[in-house]
Amino acid sequence: MKRYWLPAAMLAFFLAVATALWIATGNAFYLFNFDYIGAAISLGFFCSSKIARMPAA
């Protein structure tokens, strides 16, 4: 679980920014946009950490 802290932290950061902007402006666009971006970035970090640990074929 220790190797998943970076993807989780990135997702949490983008979710926090999205929630703050949504509450501050009342515009739901920020909520969906930052959630989508944060999910894509955290998925990229997760996949790159998995690929880096795979043995060479």
Backbone as CSV, one residue per row, in Angstrom:
resi,resn,N_x,N_y,N_z,CA_x,CA_y,CA_z,C_x,C_y,C_z
1,MET,0.822,-1.199,0.000,0.000,0.000,0.000,0.861,1.255,0.000
2,LYS,2.111,1.111,0.382,2.991,2.263,0.471,3.282,2.872,-0.898
3,ARG,3.287,2.060,-1.943,3.618,2.566,-3.271,2.451,3.292,-3.943
4,TYR,1.268,3.232,-3.342,0.102,3.893,-3.930,-0.168,5.269,-3.340
5,TRP,0.729,5.803,-2.553,0.467,7.085,-1.908,0.464,8.233,-2.915
6,LEU,1.303,8.188,-3.938,1.347,9.289,-4.903,0.069,9.372,-5.742
7,PRO,-0.423,8.279,-6.328,-1.700,8.385,-7.047,-2.852,8.822,-6.148
8,ALA,-2.871,8.307,-4.919,-3.942,8.690,-3.989,-3.842,10.162,-3.602
9,ALA,-2.619,10.648,-3.402,-2.435,12.054,-3.047,-2.824,12.982,-4.197
10,MET,-2.484,12.596,-5.413,-2.858,13.420,-6.571,-4.369,13.472,-6.742
11,LEU,-5.016,12.323,-6.595,-6.473,12.295,-6.707,-7.122,13.125,-5.606
12,ALA,-6.617,13.000,-4.382,-7.163,13.775,-3.263,-6.971,15.272,-3.476
13,PHE,-5.818,15.661,-4.022,-5.558,17.077,-4.287,-6.552,17.630,-5.300
14,PHE,-6.735,16.924,-6.412,-7.655,17.413,-7.435,-9.099,17.395,-6.957
15,LEU,-9.467,16.412,-6.148,-10.820,16.396,-5.595,-11.039,17.561,-4.631
16,ALA,-10.009,17.906,-3.863,-10.130,19.032,-2.938,-10.263,20.350,-3.694
17,VAL,-9.465,20.514,-4.734,-9.563,21.736,-5.545,-10.926,21.818,-6.216
18,ALA,-11.393,20.700,-6.741,-12.703,20.684,-7.402,-13.819,21.039,-6.434
19,THR,-13.773,20.475,-5.253,-14.805,20.751,-4.264,-14.774,22.207,-3.813
20,ALA,-13.576,22.729,-3.600,-13.458,24.129,-3.171,-13.984,25.083,-4.247
21,LEU,-13.624,24.827,-5.499,-14.105,25.704,-6.580,-15.605,25.563,-6.793
22,TRP,-16.121,24.361,-6.641,-17.555,24.145,-6.797,-18.332,24.879,-5.712
23,ILE,-17.843,24.804,-4.473,-18.524,25.494,-3.375,-18.393,27.012,-3.518
24,ALA,-17.217,27.476,-3.938,-16.981,28.911,-4.042,-17.778,29.551,-5.176
25,THR,-17.899,28.852,-6.300,-18.555,29.462,-7.458,-19.964,28.939,-7.691
26,GLY,-20.255,27.732,-7.215,-21.565,27.138,-7.472,-21.671,26.537,-8.860
27,ASN,-20.558,26.487,-9.580,-20.538,25.955,-10.933,-20.083,24.495,-10.889
28,ALA,-20.935,23.580,-11.293,-20.625,22.149,-11.240,-19.583,21.743,-12.273
29,PHE,-19.298,22.609,-13.236,-18.279,22.303,-14.233,-16.937,22.025,-13.581
30,TYR,-16.568,22.795,-12.572,-15.295,22.578,-11.889,-15.235,21.200,-11.245
31,LEU,-16.336,20.768,-10.676,-16.391,19.475,-10.011,-16.112,18.347,-10.998
32,PHE,-16.781,18.350,-12.123,-16.594,17.288,-13.104,-15.248,17.390,-13.811
33,ASN,-14.818,18.588,-14.140,-13.573,18.782,-14.879,-12.361,18.360,-14.039
34,PHE,-12.253,18.839,-12.831,-11.104,18.501,-11.997,-11.137,17.040,-11.549
35,ASP,-12.335,16.470,-11.371,-12.422,15.040,-11.056,-11.884,14.208,-12.209
36,TYR,-12.241,14.566,-13.417,-11.787,13.841,-14.603,-10.269,13.953,-14.758
37,ILE,-9.741,15.148,-14.618,-8.297,15.360,-14.751,-7.543,14.627,-13.641
38,GLY,-8.015,14.731,-12.414,-7.362,14.061,-11.299,-7.386,12.549,-11.435
39,ALA,-8.490,12.007,-11.924,-8.574,10.564,-12.122,-7.610,10.105,-13.213
40,ALA,-7.500,10.878,-14.283,-6.586,10.514,-15.369,-5.132,10.576,-14.916
41,ILE,-4.771,11.599,-14.169,-3.390,11.729,-13.702,-3.053,10.636,-12.694
42,SER,-3.956,10.375,-11.764,-3.668,9.335,-10.769,-3.625,7.951,-11.415
43,LEU,-4.441,7.714,-12.418,-4.375,6.445,-13.141,-3.053,6.319,-13.887
44,GLY,-2.562,7.408,-14.450,-1.262,7.389,-15.110,-0.130,7.100,-14.147
45,PHE,-0.147,7.717,-12.978,0.864,7.431,-11.960,0.792,5.975,-11.501
46,PHE,-0.422,5.480,-11.320,-0.602,4.098,-10.887,-0.056,3.122,-11.927
47,CYS,-0.409,3.334,-13.185,0.055,2.429,-14.242,1.562,2.505,-14.423
48,SER,2.128,3.691,-14.332,3.577,3.799,-14.504,4.320,3.141,-13.338
49,SER,3.756,3.175,-12.151,4.415,2.498,-11.032,4.298,0.981,-11.174
50,LYS,3.209,0.488,-11.733,3.050,-0.937,-11.954,3.988,-1.412,-13.058
51,ILE,4.119,-0.658,-14.139,4.981,-1.049,-15.254,6.446,-1.009,-14.843
52,ALA,6.817,-0.045,-14.029,8.214,0.072,-13.592,8.626,-1.111,-12.724
53,ARG,7.692,-1.759,-12.054,8.015,-2.878,-11.174,7.932,-4.232,-11.877
54,MET,7.476,-4.264,-13.120,7.368,-5.532,-13.830,8.755,-5.993,-14.291
55,PRO,9.007,-7.287,-14.205,10.310,-7.782,-14.683,10.391,-7.707,-16.207
56,ALA,11.582,-7.502,-16.706,11.783,-7.414,-18.150,11.574,-8.777,-18.783
57,ALA,10.960,-8.766,-19.941,10.664,-10.036,-20.626,11.850,-10.521,-21.437
